[in-house]
Amino acid sequence: MNLLLKAPKGHELSEYLFSLPFNLYGKAKKVDGTLSVTRQNIIVYIDGEERDRYEFDDFEEYACEQLIGCSMMVGKIGDRSQKCLCAFTQDSFIAFAELCKIINHYLTTGVLVEESDIDEPKCPKCGLPLDSFTECPYCASKVKTFSKLFARLKPYKGAFAIAILCTVIAELLNVVSPMINQILIDDYVWPRNQSNWAGFAVLCLSMFVLIGINTLLDWANMKASFYVSLNLGQDLRQDVFSKTLDLSMSSISKKTAGDLINRVSNDANKLQSFLTDNGKNAVVRIFSLIIVAIIMFTMDWRLSLMAILPIPVVALIIKRAYNTIQMYYGRSWRFSNAHSKLLHDALDGIRVVKTCGTEELEIEKYTKASYNAAKASSKAEVVWYMIWPASDFLLTIGNYFVLYFGAMMILSKLPAFGSFTLGELSRFTSYVGMLYTPLRWLLQLPRQLADVSVSASKVFEILEENTDVRDTEDCVDLDIKGDIEFDNVYFGYKVYNPVLKDINIKLEQGKMYGIVGHSGAGKSTMINLILRLYDVTQGKITIDGVDIRKISQESLRSQVGVVLQETYLFEGTVLENITYAKPDATFEEVVQAAKIAHCHEFITKLPDGYNTRVGNKGHTLSGGERQRVAIARAILHNPKIIILDEATASLDTETERQIQEGLAELCRGRTTIAIAHRLSTLSNADSLIVLDKGRLVETGPHDKLMRHKGVYYELVMAQRKTTKMREANIDAKEDPKDGAPAMA
């Protein structure tokens, strides 16, 4: 979705921040219209002619209204007065709705957002969609990308230098072999010299010595290369994984788990292989190419020119084809990534797949994704192998010229060229073969670069991403007491569409607060801001008078205990899951925390007690048992601030009552913030925070808010009504009129 789609006739698109086409005006009259936004005005054009011009503050609010068959953008003054700015078909509704949010944000804050994050990012140079890339993999500087890549070899430059040195010496020794062959042919084979067996034996022994030295050099080269490869790969994967965990929630939420796994494993492995193999080969091949070329031109410059004559033509072909090849490899990466995402989602949600009976559907989707990935990869390879055979033939055609003219020189039929012996021709053609080997490698390098550059772009996108939630240089490690204050806090996942608006409240140390409100009112967002998973858009949150942006994240989160609505247990034992927040805890501390959370009793009945493995996501435990283990984990954390997000949602009434008693003991003297679906569980809170559409509308204890009969009262009454209806339905099923048991 793009908010800068079309310029009015006779105008440049660059004149406007946003410009959207519309096709209806007046009494549903079809027109060719454009609504454009500058830094000062909203301008309505019809057929390129300016029809209306508005200042932003001509209206108090802008909105999109969905009608039957069409929608319209309106400017509102008060509750009743409004004016239609333009009308459009339903397919444009979302774009105009986003534009209204941006303008409303400007009216509230005075900040005019100049870009919308629903815009489809495109490369400014080639215009292709960027998908999830931060820069275009086709237009980005390859020198810059691969310079950063090879810079990662620096910690292992010693071992890498040994590998290169061994390979270079081996290449130099390979240059000696054709010289020995020339002597053998010219002195022993061609004249059939059978009297000098000693010289023949020395030459043969020299060949064996060269083979032995090359074997030792290959062993040293492989050992050094494996050392660099293994450590470099480990460092690369570790850095990508560490940076992934360091990203903010807003960054991670834009990427799927399958995408991130693909970058940590597949892309990092591809870069590891490229660096250790091609990085060394690039140095060696270029060195070999220079040495062999010098020897060839020393022997005969005319034959050397014939040998290299096709090289510029082949290089030009490969250069022209490079962008096409890279486009196909980029497409192959996207299909492969989609395949990985689907596999991760299917396995991660296997329980849903099983319960819905959609195994065949998932198999069909996976088969299609696998086929698309294979097809895209095949196309990339086919395109390359359509180019390479012809290029390879053109490259080696010079060898035929060398053989023809070299033979003519042996037969002395080209006096102007001079003469050649058979041994010299054998030596020269050997060097021609040595020349073509690095040339073939270098000419195939664009294919590898095209493939690797996509992975490099994805890996560096993670490594170089600026984390929007990060510690400041002067951050402090605060010994938290528990006073929390929201001071004029605004927050929105999109800056122009705030979820929380103008929140002002003080939470005192040692008291319990409940956050209530309709779904989507901003309850979970408030606790996310306290944990600093996101930073506020406007205003500030302080703990003990210190802005949380000046408290180190480790210090903050190590003193906040959280039990989330979605309980997550790691693969491992019960003990490992409880001690996750405090790895150095003693067993006695673990047992004490488990007793408070009322899970010690069921843990001791497990086959191996605290050493029982809980399986993937704790699937061997019931929902209530998993929740209690999570609560024990938070208790062991011994936090200064406790956050309970539907902490007892998975428990039955009796167990919930027991845990509430344990939590009451834990919460004594600590600031506690709780969100609960059952409002009755918050009735004993010192104060309730009532949110409505992102605004703080009421605060106070349960009794006071019930007497006030505001939003909280309505929530409680609605929940009681729902509970009574549910109980009535249960009674009707259990006690039918005919006295027979009801069938559920």
Secondary structure, DSSP 4 states (H G I P E B T S, - for coil): --SB--PPTTS-GGG-SEEEEEEEETTTEEEEEEEEE-SSEEEEEETTEEEEEEEGGGSSEEEEEE-SS-EEEEEEETTTEEEEEEEE-GGGHHHHHHHHHHHHHHHHHS------TTS--B-TTT--B-TT-SS-TTTS-HHHHHHHHHHTTGGGHHHHHHHHHHHHHHHHHHHHHHHHHHHIIIIIITTT--S-HHHHHHHHHHHHHHHHHHHHHHHHHHHHHHHHHHHHHHHHHHHHHHHHHHS-HHHHTTS-HHHHHHIIIIIHHHHHHIIIIIIHHHHHHHHHHHHHHHHHHHH-HHHHHHHHTTHHHHHHHHHHHHHHHHHHHHHHHHHHHHHHHHHHHHHHTHHHHHHHT-HHHHHHHHHHHHHHHHHHHHHHHHHHHHHHHHHHHHHHHHHHHHHHHHHHHHTT--GGG----HHHHHHHHHHHHHHHHHHHHHHHHHHHHHHHHHHHHHHHHHHTPPPSS---TT-B-------EEEEEEEE-SBTTB-SEEEEEEEE-TT-EEEEEESTTSSHHHHHHHHTTSS--SEEEEEETTEEGGGB-HHHHHHTEEEE-SS----SSBHHHHHGGG-TT--HHHHHHHHHHTT-HHHHHTSTTGGG-B--GGGTTS-HHHHHHHHHHHHHHT--SEEEEESTTTTS-HHHHHHHHHHHHHHHTTSEEEEE-SSGGGGTTSSEEEEEETTEEEEEE-HHHHHHHTSHHHHHHHHHHHHHHHHHHHHHHHHS-TTSSPPP-
